[in-house]
């Protein structure tokens, strides 16, 4: 699974089977606000959105940044899968 960061467009992307999932973000003072997610219907129930978010969180933390979920879907994934493991 190859997640790309497009810094010039403030987004992360994941392509699977020619479909694109995207997480948009904004950076301020070493905080990365994950503001929107676009996950194709075909990704649903496969865990790809959840995996994308978990990998982005890990990558940001490794870079010394603090990820902050703003998007409702991202908040739900973090609450169920990341917060309890932190």
PyMOL Python script that loads the backbone (N, CA, C, O; Angstrom):
from pymol import cmd

cmd.read_pdbstr("""\
ATOM      1  N   UNK A   1       0.846  -1.169   0.000  1.00  0.00           N
ATOM      2  CA  UNK A   1       0.000   0.000   0.000  1.00  0.00           C
ATOM      3  C   UNK A   1       0.892   1.232   0.000  1.00  0.00           C
ATOM      4  O   UNK A   1       1.642   1.468   0.947  1.00  0.00           O
ATOM      5  N   UNK A   2       0.805   2.009  -1.063  1.00  0.00           N
ATOM      6  CA  UNK A   2       1.680   3.166  -1.213  1.00  0.00           C
ATOM      7  C   UNK A   2       0.884   4.455  -1.017  1.00  0.00           C
ATOM      8  O   UNK A   2       0.058   4.825  -1.851  1.00  0.00           O
ATOM      9  N   UNK A   3       1.146   5.123   0.093  1.00  0.00           N
ATOM     10  CA  UNK A   3       0.494   6.388   0.400  1.00  0.00           C
ATOM     11  C   UNK A   3       1.437   7.508   0.000  1.00  0.00           C
ATOM     12  O   UNK A   3       2.600   7.533   0.404  1.00  0.00           O
ATOM     13  N   UNK A   4       0.925   8.431  -0.797  1.00  0.00           N
ATOM     14  CA  UNK A   4       1.735   9.556  -1.260  1.00  0.00           C
ATOM     15  C   UNK A   4       1.305  10.833  -0.557  1.00  0.00           C
ATOM     16  O   UNK A   4       0.117  11.063  -0.331  1.00  0.00           O
ATOM     17  N   UNK A   5       2.286  11.659  -0.215  1.00  0.00           N
ATOM     18  CA  UNK A   5       1.995  12.973   0.347  1.00  0.00           C
ATOM     19  C   UNK A   5       2.284  14.014  -0.725  1.00  0.00           C
ATOM     20  O   UNK A   5       3.389  14.071  -1.266  1.00  0.00           O
ATOM     21  N   UNK A   6       1.303  14.821  -1.023  1.00  0.00           N
ATOM     22  CA  UNK A   6       1.427  15.895  -2.005  1.00  0.00           C
ATOM     23  C   UNK A   6       1.459  17.206  -1.222  1.00  0.00           C
ATOM     24  O   UNK A   6       0.426  17.846  -1.024  1.00  0.00           O
ATOM     25  N   UNK A   7       2.646  17.596  -0.784  1.00  0.00           N
ATOM     26  CA  UNK A   7       2.780  18.766   0.089  1.00  0.00           C
ATOM     27  C   UNK A   7       2.274  20.042  -0.563  1.00  0.00           C
ATOM     28  O   UNK A   7       1.694  20.896   0.108  1.00  0.00           O
ATOM     29  N   UNK A   8       2.491  20.177  -1.868  1.00  0.00           N
ATOM     30  CA  UNK A   8       2.064  21.395  -2.559  1.00  0.00           C
ATOM     31  C   UNK A   8       0.542  21.525  -2.616  1.00  0.00           C
ATOM     32  O   UNK A   8       0.018  22.622  -2.809  1.00  0.00           O
ATOM     33  N   UNK A   9      -0.168  20.405  -2.448  1.00  0.00           N
ATOM     34  CA  UNK A   9      -1.637  20.418  -2.497  1.00  0.00           C
ATOM     35  C   UNK A   9      -2.264  20.071  -1.149  1.00  0.00           C
ATOM     36  O   UNK A   9      -3.485  19.955  -1.038  1.00  0.00           O
ATOM     37  N   UNK A  10      -1.421  19.905  -0.121  1.00  0.00           N
ATOM     38  CA  UNK A  10      -1.894  19.588   1.235  1.00  0.00           C
ATOM     39  C   UNK A  10      -2.826  18.377   1.254  1.00  0.00           C
ATOM     40  O   UNK A  10      -3.952  18.444   1.749  1.00  0.00           O
ATOM     41  N   UNK A  11      -2.328  17.270   0.705  1.00  0.00           N
ATOM     42  CA  UNK A  11      -3.152  16.068   0.720  1.00  0.00           C
ATOM     43  C   UNK A  11      -2.292  14.808   0.700  1.00  0.00           C
ATOM     44  O   UNK A  11      -1.151  14.811   0.238  1.00  0.00           O
ATOM     45  N   UNK A  12      -2.880  13.732   1.218  1.00  0.00           N
ATOM     46  CA  UNK A  12      -2.327  12.390   1.122  1.00  0.00           C
ATOM     47  C   UNK A  12      -3.252  11.613   0.196  1.00  0.00           C
ATOM     48  O   UNK A  12      -4.465  11.820   0.208  1.00  0.00           O
ATOM     49  N   UNK A  13      -2.678  10.714  -0.611  1.00  0.00           N
ATOM     50  CA  UNK A  13      -3.508   9.898  -1.487  1.00  0.00           C
ATOM     51  C   UNK A  13      -3.092   8.433  -1.431  1.00  0.00           C
ATOM     52  O   UNK A  13      -1.942   8.091  -1.157  1.00  0.00           O
ATOM     53  N   UNK A  14      -4.068   7.595  -1.699  1.00  0.00           N
ATOM     54  CA  UNK A  14      -3.867   6.159  -1.812  1.00  0.00           C
ATOM     55  C   UNK A  14      -4.649   5.709  -3.034  1.00  0.00           C
ATOM     56  O   UNK A  14      -5.846   5.976  -3.142  1.00  0.00           O
ATOM     57  N   UNK A  15      -3.976   5.024  -3.959  1.00  0.00           N
ATOM     58  CA  UNK A  15      -4.649   4.502  -5.145  1.00  0.00           C
ATOM     59  C   UNK A  15      -4.703   2.983  -5.052  1.00  0.00           C
ATOM     60  O   UNK A  15      -3.686   2.318  -4.851  1.00  0.00           O
ATOM     61  N   UNK A  16      -5.910   2.450  -5.201  1.00  0.00           N
ATOM     62  CA  UNK A  16      -6.123   1.006  -5.216  1.00  0.00           C
ATOM     63  C   UNK A  16      -7.078   0.712  -6.361  1.00  0.00           C
ATOM     64  O   UNK A  16      -8.154   1.304  -6.451  1.00  0.00           O
ATOM     65  N   UNK A  17      -6.682  -0.200  -7.229  1.00  0.00           N
ATOM     66  CA  UNK A  17      -7.517  -0.607  -8.365  1.00  0.00           C
ATOM     67  C   UNK A  17      -8.018   0.613  -9.145  1.00  0.00           C
ATOM     68  O   UNK A  17      -9.200   0.706  -9.478  1.00  0.00           O
ATOM     69  N   UNK A  18      -7.117   1.532  -9.428  1.00  0.00           N
ATOM     70  CA  UNK A  18      -7.397   2.748 -10.203  1.00  0.00           C
ATOM     71  C   UNK A  18      -8.390   3.700  -9.543  1.00  0.00           C
ATOM     72  O   UNK A  18      -8.949   4.565 -10.217  1.00  0.00           O
ATOM     73  N   UNK A  19      -8.618   3.558  -8.241  1.00  0.00           N
ATOM     74  CA  UNK A  19      -9.479   4.490  -7.512  1.00  0.00           C
ATOM     75  C   UNK A  19      -8.639   5.190  -6.461  1.00  0.00           C
ATOM     76  O   UNK A  19      -7.698   4.619  -5.910  1.00  0.00           O
ATOM     77  N   UNK A  20      -8.995   6.431  -6.194  1.00  0.00           N
ATOM     78  CA  UNK A  20      -8.178   7.294  -5.349  1.00  0.00           C
ATOM     79  C   UNK A  20      -8.915   7.677  -4.069  1.00  0.00           C
ATOM     80  O   UNK A  20     -10.040   8.174  -4.115  1.00  0.00           O
ATOM     81  N   UNK A  21      -8.272   7.441  -2.927  1.00  0.00           N
ATOM     82  CA  UNK A  21      -8.752   7.947  -1.637  1.00  0.00           C
ATOM     83  C   UNK A  21      -7.845   9.110  -1.267  1.00  0.00           C
ATOM     84  O   UNK A  21      -6.634   9.056  -1.482  1.00  0.00           O
ATOM     85  N   UNK A  22      -8.436  10.161  -0.708  1.00  0.00           N
ATOM     86  CA  UNK A  22      -7.674  11.373  -0.418  1.00  0.00           C
ATOM     87  C   UNK A  22      -7.998  11.890   0.974  1.00  0.00           C
ATOM     88  O   UNK A  22      -9.158  11.907   1.388  1.00  0.00           O
ATOM     89  N   UNK A  23      -6.968  12.310   1.690  1.00  0.00           N
ATOM     90  CA  UNK A  23      -7.111  12.998   2.974  1.00  0.00           C
ATOM     91  C   UNK A  23      -6.477  14.371   2.797  1.00  0.00           C
ATOM     92  O   UNK A  23      -5.296  14.479   2.466  1.00  0.00           O
ATOM     93  N   UNK A  24      -7.262  15.418   3.019  1.00  0.00           N
ATOM     94  CA  UNK A  24      -6.768  16.793   2.914  1.00  0.00           C
ATOM     95  C   UNK A  24      -6.386  17.298   4.297  1.00  0.00           C
ATOM     96  O   UNK A  24      -7.022  16.951   5.293  1.00  0.00           O
ATOM     97  N   UNK A  25      -5.343  18.120   4.351  1.00  0.00           N
ATOM     98  CA  UNK A  25      -4.865  18.610   5.640  1.00  0.00           C
ATOM     99  C   UNK A  25      -4.407  20.057   5.556  1.00  0.00           C
ATOM    100  O   UNK A  25      -4.261  20.632   4.477  1.00  0.00           O
ATOM    101  N   UNK A  26      -4.186  20.623   6.742  1.00  0.00           N
ATOM    102  CA  UNK A  26      -3.640  21.974   6.876  1.00  0.00           C
ATOM    103  C   UNK A  26      -2.628  21.918   8.014  1.00  0.00           C
ATOM    104  O   UNK A  26      -2.909  21.323   9.054  1.00  0.00           O
ATOM    105  N   UNK A  27      -1.456  22.527   7.837  1.00  0.00           N
ATOM    106  CA  UNK A  27      -0.414  22.528   8.869  1.00  0.00           C
ATOM    107  C   UNK A  27      -0.293  23.914   9.481  1.00  0.00           C
ATOM    108  O   UNK A  27      -0.209  24.921   8.778  1.00  0.00           O
ATOM    109  N   UNK A  28      -0.288  23.940  10.823  1.00  0.00           N
ATOM    110  CA  UNK A  28      -0.050  25.173  11.574  1.00  0.00           C
ATOM    111  C   UNK A  28       0.732  24.819  12.834  1.00  0.00           C
ATOM    112  O   UNK A  28       0.276  24.003  13.636  1.00  0.00           O
ATOM    113  N   UNK A  29       1.885  25.414  13.011  1.00  0.00           N
ATOM    114  CA  UNK A  29       2.677  25.242  14.239  1.00  0.00           C
ATOM    115  C   UNK A  29       2.876  23.780  14.630  1.00  0.00           C
ATOM    116  O   UNK A  29       2.601  23.397  15.767  1.00  0.00           O
ATOM    117  N   UNK A  30       3.351  22.967  13.696  1.00  0.00           N
ATOM    118  CA  UNK A  30       3.638  21.545  13.924  1.00  0.00           C
ATOM    119  C   UNK A  30       2.396  20.718  14.237  1.00  0.00           C
ATOM    120  O   UNK A  30       2.503  19.581  14.698  1.00  0.00           O
ATOM    121  N   UNK A  31       1.228  21.282  13.990  1.00  0.00           N
ATOM    122  CA  UNK A  31      -0.025  20.540  14.113  1.00  0.00           C
ATOM    123  C   UNK A  31      -0.578  20.341  12.707  1.00  0.00           C
ATOM    124  O   UNK A  31      -0.615  21.271  11.901  1.00  0.00           O
ATOM    125  N   UNK A  32      -1.006  19.112  12.430  1.00  0.00           N
ATOM    126  CA  UNK A  32      -1.560  18.793  11.116  1.00  0.00           C
ATOM    127  C   UNK A  32      -3.050  18.497  11.296  1.00  0.00           C
ATOM    128  O   UNK A  32      -3.432  17.478  11.871  1.00  0.00           O
ATOM    129  N   UNK A  33      -3.867  19.397  10.799  1.00  0.00           N
ATOM    130  CA  UNK A  33      -5.315  19.259  10.893  1.00  0.00           C
ATOM    131  C   UNK A  33      -5.804  18.458   9.693  1.00  0.00           C
ATOM    132  O   UNK A  33      -5.703  18.907   8.552  1.00  0.00           O
ATOM    133  N   UNK A  34      -6.334  17.272   9.960  1.00  0.00           N
ATOM    134  CA  UNK A  34      -6.858  16.399   8.906  1.00  0.00           C
ATOM    135  C   UNK A  34      -8.314  16.804   8.701  1.00  0.00           C
ATOM    136  O   UNK A  34      -9.201  16.382   9.443  1.00  0.00           O
ATOM    137  N   UNK A  35      -8.543  17.630   7.680  1.00  0.00           N
ATOM    138  CA  UNK A  35      -9.807  18.345   7.574  1.00  0.00           C
ATOM    139  C   UNK A  35     -10.869  17.672   6.708  1.00  0.00           C
ATOM    140  O   UNK A  35     -12.054  17.969   6.851  1.00  0.00           O
ATOM    141  N   UNK A  36     -10.472  16.788   5.831  1.00  0.00           N
ATOM    142  CA  UNK A  36     -11.463  16.187   4.940  1.00  0.00           C
ATOM    143  C   UNK A  36     -10.949  14.862   4.397  1.00  0.00           C
ATOM    144  O   UNK A  36      -9.754  14.687   4.155  1.00  0.00           O
ATOM    145  N   UNK A  37     -11.878  13.938   4.214  1.00  0.00           N
ATOM    146  CA  UNK A  37     -11.514  12.652   3.616  1.00  0.00           C
ATOM    147  C   UNK A  37     -12.479  12.349   2.474  1.00  0.00           C
ATOM    148  O   UNK A  37     -13.683  12.588   2.568  1.00  0.00           O
ATOM    149  N   UNK A  38     -11.917  11.821   1.403  1.00  0.00           N
ATOM    150  CA  UNK A  38     -12.715  11.390   0.254  1.00  0.00           C
ATOM    151  C   UNK A  38     -12.314   9.945  -0.019  1.00  0.00           C
ATOM    152  O   UNK A  38     -11.211   9.668  -0.493  1.00  0.00           O
ATOM    153  N   UNK A  39     -13.226   9.034   0.287  1.00  0.00           N
ATOM    154  CA  UNK A  39     -12.948   7.609   0.125  1.00  0.00           C
ATOM    155  C   UNK A  39     -14.006   7.030  -0.813  1.00  0.00           C
ATOM    156  O   UNK A  39     -15.197   7.100  -0.509  1.00  0.00           O
ATOM    157  N   UNK A  40     -13.596   6.461  -1.946  1.00  0.00           N
ATOM    158  CA  UNK A  40     -14.567   5.901  -2.892  1.00  0.00           C
ATOM    159  C   UNK A  40     -15.444   4.825  -2.245  1.00  0.00           C
ATOM    160  O   UNK A  40     -15.019   4.109  -1.338  1.00  0.00           O
ATOM    161  N   UNK A  41     -16.656   4.739  -2.734  1.00  0.00           N
ATOM    162  CA  UNK A  41     -17.598   3.750  -2.216  1.00  0.00           C
ATOM    163  C   UNK A  41     -17.009   2.341  -2.272  1.00  0.00           C
ATOM    164  O   UNK A  41     -17.246   1.532  -1.374  1.00  0.00           O
ATOM    165  N   UNK A  42     -16.249   2.049  -3.315  1.00  0.00           N
ATOM    166  CA  UNK A  42     -15.674   0.708  -3.477  1.00  0.00           C
ATOM    167  C   UNK A  42     -14.648   0.374  -2.396  1.00  0.00           C
ATOM    168  O   UNK A  42     -14.329  -0.798  -2.198  1.00  0.00           O
ATOM    169  N   UNK A  43     -14.124   1.384  -1.692  1.00  0.00           N
ATOM    170  CA  UNK A  43     -13.165   1.149  -0.611  1.00  0.00           C
ATOM    171  C   UNK A  43     -13.872   0.737   0.679  1.00  0.00           C
ATOM    172  O   UNK A  43     -13.254   0.149   1.568  1.00  0.00           O
ATOM    173  N   UNK A  44     -15.145   1.040   0.779  1.00  0.00           N
ATOM    174  CA  UNK A  44     -15.871   0.820   2.027  1.00  0.00           C
ATOM    175  C   UNK A  44     -15.972  -0.658   2.346  1.00  0.00           C
ATOM    176  O   UNK A  44     -16.035  -1.509   1.458  1.00  0.00           O
ATOM    177  N   UNK A  45     -15.983  -0.935   3.622  1.00  0.00           N
ATOM    178  CA  UNK A  45     -16.064  -2.300   4.149  1.00  0.00           C
ATOM    179  C   UNK A  45     -14.834  -3.139   3.825  1.00  0.00           C
ATOM    180  O   UNK A  45     -14.856  -4.360   3.986  1.00  0.00           O
ATOM    181  N   UNK A  46     -13.763  -2.495   3.372  1.00  0.00           N
ATOM    182  CA  UNK A  46     -12.511  -3.203   3.094  1.00  0.00           C
ATOM    183  C   UNK A  46     -11.417  -2.754   4.054  1.00  0.00           C
ATOM    184  O   UNK A  46     -10.323  -3.317   4.060  1.00  0.00           O
ATOM    185  N   UNK A  47     -11.709  -1.742   4.864  1.00  0.00           N
ATOM    186  CA  UNK A  47     -10.740  -1.258   5.840  1.00  0.00           C
ATOM    187  C   UNK A  47      -9.668  -0.352   5.265  1.00  0.00           C
ATOM    188  O   UNK A  47      -8.712  -0.012   5.963  1.00  0.00           O
ATOM    189  N   UNK A  48      -9.805   0.048   4.005  1.00  0.00           N
ATOM    190  CA  UNK A  48      -8.751   0.856   3.385  1.00  0.00           C
ATOM    191  C   UNK A  48      -8.702   2.277   3.942  1.00  0.00           C
ATOM    192  O   UNK A  48      -7.619   2.827   4.137  1.00  0.00           O
ATOM    193  N   UNK A  49      -9.858   2.871   4.199  1.00  0.00           N
ATOM    194  CA  UNK A  49      -9.875   4.209   4.791  1.00  0.00           C
ATOM    195  C   UNK A  49      -9.234   4.205   6.166  1.00  0.00           C
ATOM    196  O   UNK A  49      -8.450   5.094   6.497  1.00  0.00           O
ATOM    197  N   UNK A  50      -9.567   3.206   6.962  1.00  0.00           N
ATOM    198  CA  UNK A  50      -9.000   3.072   8.305  1.00  0.00           C
ATOM    199  C   UNK A  50      -7.489   2.875   8.229  1.00  0.00           C
ATOM    200  O   UNK A  50      -6.740   3.499   8.981  1.00  0.00           O
ATOM    201  N   UNK A  51      -7.047   2.020   7.335  1.00  0.00           N
ATOM    202  CA  UNK A  51      -5.611   1.778   7.176  1.00  0.00           C
ATOM    203  C   UNK A  51      -4.890   3.045   6.737  1.00  0.00           C
ATOM    204  O   UNK A  51      -3.809   3.353   7.237  1.00  0.00           O
ATOM    205  N   UNK A  52      -5.484   3.777   5.808  1.00  0.00           N
ATOM    206  CA  UNK A  52      -4.896   5.032   5.334  1.00  0.00           C
ATOM    207  C   UNK A  52      -4.719   6.007   6.494  1.00  0.00           C
ATOM    208  O   UNK A  52      -3.650   6.596   6.647  1.00  0.00           O
ATOM    209  N   UNK A  53      -5.736   6.180   7.294  1.00  0.00           N
ATOM    210  CA  UNK A  53      -5.668   7.116   8.421  1.00  0.00           C
ATOM    211  C   UNK A  53      -4.627   6.671   9.442  1.00  0.00           C
ATOM    212  O   UNK A  53      -3.843   7.492   9.918  1.00  0.00           O
ATOM    213  N   UNK A  54      -4.606   5.400   9.781  1.00  0.00           N
ATOM    214  CA  UNK A  54      -3.628   4.904  10.756  1.00  0.00           C
ATOM    215  C   UNK A  54      -2.199   5.123  10.264  1.00  0.00           C
ATOM    216  O   UNK A  54      -1.331   5.518  11.042  1.00  0.00           O
ATOM    217  N   UNK A  55      -1.950   4.872   8.988  1.00  0.00           N
ATOM    218  CA  UNK A  55      -0.602   5.056   8.439  1.00  0.00           C
ATOM    219  C   UNK A  55      -0.219   6.532   8.391  1.00  0.00           C
ATOM    220  O   UNK A  55       0.934   6.882   8.641  1.00  0.00           O
ATOM    221  N   UNK A  56      -1.174   7.394   8.072  1.00  0.00           N
ATOM    222  CA  UNK A  56      -0.899   8.832   8.066  1.00  0.00           C
ATOM    223  C   UNK A  56      -0.568   9.302   9.477  1.00  0.00           C
ATOM    224  O   UNK A  56       0.392  10.050   9.665  1.00  0.00           O
ATOM    225  N   UNK A  57      -1.338   8.883  10.464  1.00  0.00           N
ATOM    226  CA  UNK A  57      -1.059   9.257  11.857  1.00  0.00           C
ATOM    227  C   UNK A  57       0.357   8.838  12.243  1.00  0.00           C
ATOM    228  O   UNK A  57       1.112   9.629  12.810  1.00  0.00           O
ATOM    229  N   UNK A  58       0.709   7.600  11.935  1.00  0.00           N
ATOM    230  CA  UNK A  58       2.036   7.099  12.290  1.00  0.00           C
ATOM    231  C   UNK A  58       3.127   7.925  11.617  1.00  0.00           C
ATOM    232  O   UNK A  58       4.110   8.297  12.257  1.00  0.00           O
ATOM    233  N   UNK A  59       2.956   8.211  10.332  1.00  0.00           N
ATOM    234  CA  UNK A  59       3.946   8.980   9.575  1.00  0.00           C
ATOM    235  C   UNK A  59       4.111  10.381  10.161  1.00  0.00           C
ATOM    236  O   UNK A  59       5.236  10.852  10.326  1.00  0.00           O
ATOM    237  N   UNK A  60       3.017  11.039  10.471  1.00  0.00           N
ATOM    238  CA  UNK A  60       3.086  12.396  11.014  1.00  0.00           C
ATOM    239  C   UNK A  60       3.773  12.417  12.376  1.00  0.00           C
ATOM    240  O   UNK A  60       4.601  13.288  12.644  1.00  0.00           O
ATOM    241  N   UNK A  61       3.435  11.473  13.222  1.00  0.00           N
ATOM    242  CA  UNK A  61       4.057  11.397  14.547  1.00  0.00           C
ATOM    243  C   UNK A  61       5.557  11.145  14.417  1.00  0.00           C
ATOM    244  O   UNK A  61       6.349  11.744  15.144  1.00  0.00           O
ATOM    245  N   UNK A  62       5.953  10.266  13.498  1.00  0.00           N
ATOM    246  CA  UNK A  62       7.378  10.000  13.262  1.00  0.00           C
ATOM    247  C   UNK A  62       8.115  11.250  12.792  1.00  0.00           C
ATOM    248  O   UNK A  62       9.315  11.385  13.030  1.00  0.00           O
ATOM    249  N   UNK A  63       7.407  12.169  12.125  1.00  0.00           N
ATOM    250  CA  UNK A  63       7.998  13.422  11.652  1.00  0.00           C
ATOM    251  C   UNK A  63       7.979  14.506  12.730  1.00  0.00           C
ATOM    252  O   UNK A  63       8.376  15.643  12.475  1.00  0.00           O
ATOM    253  N   UNK A  64       7.520  14.157  13.931  1.00  0.00           N
ATOM    254  CA  UNK A  64       7.472  15.127  15.019  1.00  0.00           C
ATOM    255  C   UNK A  64       6.290  16.076  14.940  1.00  0.00           C
ATOM    256  O   UNK A  64       6.299  17.143  15.553  1.00  0.00           O
ATOM    257  N   UNK A  65       5.276  15.687  14.187  1.00  0.00           N
ATOM    258  CA  UNK A  65       4.086  16.513  14.035  1.00  0.00           C
ATOM    259  C   UNK A  65       2.934  15.929  14.846  1.00  0.00           C
ATOM    260  O   UNK A  65       2.928  14.739  15.163  1.00  0.00           O
ATOM    261  N   UNK A  66       1.972  16.762  15.175  1.00  0.00           N
ATOM    262  CA  UNK A  66       0.808  16.310  15.939  1.00  0.00           C
ATOM    263  C   UNK A  66      -0.420  16.290  15.027  1.00  0.00           C
ATOM    264  O   UNK A  66      -0.919  17.347  14.640  1.00  0.00           O
ATOM    265  N   UNK A  67      -0.910  15.096  14.680  1.00  0.00           N
ATOM    266  CA  UNK A  67      -2.113  15.017  13.855  1.00  0.00           C
ATOM    267  C   UNK A  67      -3.360  15.325  14.687  1.00  0.00           C
ATOM    268  O   UNK A  67      -3.489  14.878  15.826  1.00  0.00           O
ATOM    269  N   UNK A  68      -4.268  16.093  14.100  1.00  0.00           N
ATOM    270  CA  UNK A  68      -5.521  16.438  14.762  1.00  0.00           C
ATOM    271  C   UNK A  68      -6.659  16.165  13.781  1.00  0.00           C
ATOM    272  O   UNK A  68      -6.718  16.753  12.701  1.00  0.00           O
ATOM    273  N   UNK A  69      -7.553  15.273  14.172  1.00  0.00           N
ATOM    274  CA  UNK A  69      -8.688  14.923  13.319  1.00  0.00           C
ATOM    275  C   UNK A  69      -9.756  16.005  13.408  1.00  0.00           C
ATOM    276  O   UNK A  69     -10.205  16.359  14.498  1.00  0.00           O
ATOM    277  N   UNK A  70     -10.156  16.521  12.261  1.00  0.00           N
ATOM    278  CA  UNK A  70     -11.241  17.498  12.174  1.00  0.00           C
ATOM    279  C   UNK A  70     -12.444  16.857  11.477  1.00  0.00           C
ATOM    280  O   UNK A  70     -13.586  17.044  11.897  1.00  0.00           O
ATOM    281  N   UNK A  71     -12.182  16.119  10.433  1.00  0.00           N
ATOM    282  CA  UNK A  71     -13.212  15.412   9.667  1.00  0.00           C
ATOM    283  C   UNK A  71     -13.916  14.380  10.560  1.00  0.00           C
ATOM    284  O   UNK A  71     -13.269  13.665  11.325  1.00  0.00           O
ATOM    285  N   UNK A  72     -15.241  14.316  10.451  1.00  0.00           N
ATOM    286  CA  UNK A  72     -16.029  13.404  11.291  1.00  0.00           C
ATOM    287  C   UNK A  72     -15.607  11.943  11.109  1.00  0.00           C
ATOM    288  O   UNK A  72     -15.493  11.212  12.093  1.00  0.00           O
ATOM    289  N   UNK A  73     -15.376  11.511   9.879  1.00  0.00           N
ATOM    290  CA  UNK A  73     -14.964  10.126   9.629  1.00  0.00           C
ATOM    291  C   UNK A  73     -13.596   9.847  10.251  1.00  0.00           C
ATOM    292  O   UNK A  73     -13.399   8.814  10.891  1.00  0.00           O
ATOM    293  N   UNK A  74     -12.666  10.758  10.064  1.00  0.00           N
ATOM    294  CA  UNK A  74     -11.325  10.577  10.622  1.00  0.00           C
ATOM    295  C   UNK A  74     -11.397  10.537  12.146  1.00  0.00           C
ATOM    296  O   UNK A  74     -10.721   9.719  12.771  1.00  0.00           O
ATOM    297  N   UNK A  75     -12.204  11.406  12.753  1.00  0.00           N
ATOM    298  CA  UNK A  75     -12.376  11.396  14.212  1.00  0.00           C
ATOM    299  C   UNK A  75     -12.865  10.031  14.687  1.00  0.00           C
ATOM    300  O   UNK A  75     -12.367   9.505  15.682  1.00  0.00           O
ATOM    301  N   UNK A  76     -13.832   9.459  13.985  1.00  0.00           N
ATOM    302  CA  UNK A  76     -14.379   8.157  14.376  1.00  0.00           C
ATOM    303  C   UNK A  76     -13.321   7.066  14.287  1.00  0.00           C
ATOM    304  O   UNK A  76     -13.225   6.223  15.180  1.00  0.00           O
ATOM    305  N   UNK A  77     -12.534   7.071  13.231  1.00  0.00           N
ATOM    306  CA  UNK A  77     -11.475   6.069  13.076  1.00  0.00           C
ATOM    307  C   UNK A  77     -10.444   6.219  14.188  1.00  0.00           C
ATOM    308  O   UNK A  77     -10.011   5.227  14.774  1.00  0.00           O
ATOM    309  N   UNK A  78     -10.052   7.443  14.478  1.00  0.00           N
ATOM    310  CA  UNK A  78      -9.057   7.693  15.524  1.00  0.00           C
ATOM    311  C   UNK A  78      -9.594   7.233  16.874  1.00  0.00           C
ATOM    312  O   UNK A  78      -8.895   6.561  17.632  1.00  0.00           O
ATOM    313  N   UNK A  79     -10.828   7.596  17.168  1.00  0.00           N
ATOM    314  CA  UNK A  79     -11.427   7.236  18.459  1.00  0.00           C
ATOM    315  C   UNK A  79     -11.488   5.715  18.633  1.00  0.00           C
ATOM    316  O   UNK A  79     -11.219   5.207  19.721  1.00  0.00           O
ATOM    317  N   UNK A  80     -11.838   4.991  17.575  1.00  0.00           N
ATOM    318  CA  UNK A  80     -12.000   3.540  17.665  1.00  0.00           C
ATOM    319  C   UNK A  80     -10.696   2.761  17.532  1.00  0.00           C
ATOM    320  O   UNK A  80     -10.589   1.651  18.053  1.00  0.00           O
ATOM    321  N   UNK A  81      -9.701   3.322  16.842  1.00  0.00           N
ATOM    322  CA  UNK A  81      -8.526   2.529  16.486  1.00  0.00           C
ATOM    323  C   UNK A  81      -7.187   3.081  16.928  1.00  0.00           C
ATOM    324  O   UNK A  81      -6.224   2.323  17.048  1.00  0.00           O
ATOM    325  N   UNK A  82      -7.098   4.363  17.170  1.00  0.00           N
ATOM    326  CA  UNK A  82      -5.793   4.943  17.479  1.00  0.00           C
ATOM    327  C   UNK A  82      -5.708   5.399  18.923  1.00  0.00           C
ATOM    328  O   UNK A  82      -4.739   5.073  19.609  1.00  0.00           O
ATOM    329  N   UNK A  83      -6.693   6.143  19.406  1.00  0.00           N
ATOM    330  CA  UNK A  83      -6.648   6.683  20.763  1.00  0.00           C
ATOM    331  C   UNK A  83      -6.436   5.596  21.809  1.00  0.00           C
ATOM    332  O   UNK A  83      -5.655   5.782  22.741  1.00  0.00           O
ATOM    333  N   UNK A  84      -7.113   4.476  21.669  1.00  0.00           N
ATOM    334  CA  UNK A  84      -7.004   3.428  22.683  1.00  0.00           C
ATOM    335  C   UNK A  84      -5.668   2.691  22.634  1.00  0.00           C
ATOM    336  O   UNK A  84      -5.330   1.957  23.562  1.00  0.00           O
ATOM    337  N   UNK A  85      -4.905   2.886  21.549  1.00  0.00           N
ATOM    338  CA  UNK A  85      -3.599   2.232  21.433  1.00  0.00           C
ATOM    339  C   UNK A  85      -2.445   3.189  21.688  1.00  0.00           C
ATOM    340  O   UNK A  85      -1.282   2.790  21.637  1.00  0.00           O
ATOM    341  N   UNK A  86      -2.761   4.454  21.965  1.00  0.00           N
ATOM    342  CA  UNK A  86      -1.704   5.460  22.163  1.00  0.00           C
ATOM    343  C   UNK A  86      -1.099   5.348  23.538  1.00  0.00           C
ATOM    344  O   UNK A  86      -0.197   6.113  23.880  1.00  0.00           O
TER     345      UNK A  86
END
""", "prot")
cmd.dss("prot")
cmd.show_as("cartoon", "prot")
cmd.util.cbc("prot")
cmd.orient("prot")
